[in-house]
Amino acid sequence: MIEVRRLRVLRALADHGTVTAAAEVLHLTPSAVSQQLAALETEVGQELLERRGRRVAITSAGRLLLAHTDTILAEVERAEEAMRLHANGATGEVRVTAFATAITLLVAPALARLRETNPGLDLVIRDAEGHQGITQLLDGDADIAIAVEHRGSPRPDDQRLVRIPLYAEPFVAVLPPSHPAAAADVIELPMLAGDDWVMPSPGNPIRDVVLLACEQAGFQPRVVHQSDDFHAVAALVAAGGGVSLVPRLAVPALAVTRPLTEPVPTRRVYAAVRSSRADHPLVTATLAVLAEVAEKL
């Protein structure tokens, strides 16, 4: 295998004409240059030089190798620069996991902006419900997780994580068009205690928030249908399958919705990173843009 450092010696010799001049440029002794060139000839199995008095001429085999040397050294220089930028945090990959609504409203706009402001950042996005994203983050499968506060969330004092609040949105009641409460300006949750409910699946943090709100309103909802897709939830409600509570920003445009009286359940969305990665330049750049986009929500 040809060593790159010996190709540098050959190029210096071709550029400067003598072993002594090449040695000065390379900060080596003439003896070290001669040894490197001899080793290079052994590696390629051909004579690369012929001596003509005090000067050294490049053979045809040497000229052929030089043609490749220029390409190799250019690529090595590019690789070294890429590694330098990566080490300095100017380039690299950031893996983001988020639930579907956050991808649509938050992560996708951030991706578009980061492509303009941080072209060396390669953002990789994975869809995961809020409770799954934190697990992936702690397992090292993600660098940033967009998650929802719920009773099963990691404690705020969990030293493994740094949390950044992004936005909060109230829930609204989603009702069939023919529901008696659809005529009301504001819904009190006990008004829906006798209805069938459309609810996210067990384990989904949204379900936990809704169940807690119903519990605080004094009833246990009768869950008949389940879906983690808010468009599917709205379709089931519109078809008369029951009622639901959905975060306001996730409600499909044609759904029949009504605001809720206080205390209004709220989806609180935050970004989490592992403490060990919190200061990485690419992670901080991504978090900054996510926060900017979140402000507009």
C-alpha positions, 0 to 999 in steps of 0.5 A, a space after each residue: 500500500 502506498 503511503 500518502 506522506 511519501 507521495 508528498 515527498 515525490 511531489 515536493 521533489 518534482 516541484 523543487 528539483 533537488 533532494 536538498 530543496 525538497 527537504 527544506 520545504 518538507 522540514 526533513 533532512 536530505 537523508 530522510 527524503 532519500 529514504 522516503 523516496 526509496 521506500 516509495 519505489 519499493 512500494 510501487 515496484 518501479 524506479 521513479 527517479 534517475 539521478 543526473 548529477 546533482 539533480 534528480 529526474 522523474 521517470 515515466 513511471 514517476 510521472 504517471 504516479 505524480 498524475 495520481 498523486 495530485 488527485 490523491 493529495 487534493 482528496 486528502 486535503 478535502 478530507 482533512 478540512 472536512 474532519 476539521 470542520 466536523 471537529 469544530 462543530 461546523 458540519 455533521 448530523 443531528 438526529 431529531 425525533 418528534 411526534 407527527 404534529 411537531 414535525 409538521 408545525 415545528 421540525 419541517 420549517 426548522 429544517 428548511 431554515 437550517 438548510 439556508 443558515 447551516 448548510 453543513 448540518 445534516 438533519 435526520 428526522 424520525 417520527 415517534 410519539 412523545 413518550 417514545 422519543 425520550 426513550 430513543 434519546 436516552 438510548 443514544 438513538 437521537 440527539 434531540 427529542 421533541 416531547 410532550 409533558 405528561 405524568 410519565 415524563 422524566 422529572 425536571 431535575 433528571 440530570 441526564 437531560 436538558 429540557 427546553 420549553 417550546 410551546 403550549 397549546 390548549 385542548 379543544 373539544 371536538 364534537 359531532 355536528 349534531 351534538 347538543 353541545 355544538 351550539 354552546 360557545 364554551 364547553 364544560 367538560 362534565 357536559 361530555 361525561 355521558 358520551 362515547 369518546 374517541 381517544 389516543 391509544 394507551 401510552 400516548 401522552 395525549 391520552 394521559 392529559 385527556 384522562 387527567 382532565 376528565 378525572 379532574 372534572 369528576 368523571 371517567 370517559 367511556 372510550 370506544 374508539 382509539 387512534 393516534 392520528 388526529 385526522 382519524 380522530 376527527 373523522 370518527 367524531 364527525 361520523 358520530 363515533 363520540 367526542 374527543 379533546 384534541 390539541 388546538 394546533 392539531 385539529 383538522 380544518 373542517 372539524 367542529 370544535 369548541 373551547 373549554 372552560 378553565 382549567 383548560 388542559 394544555 399540551 406542553 411541548 419541549 425539546 430534550 437533549 442529553 446533557 453530554 450533547 447540550 453544548 455541541 454547536 450543531 445541537 445548539 444551532 438546531 435548538 435555536 431555530 426550533 425555538 424561533 419557529 416555536 415562538 410563531 406558534 
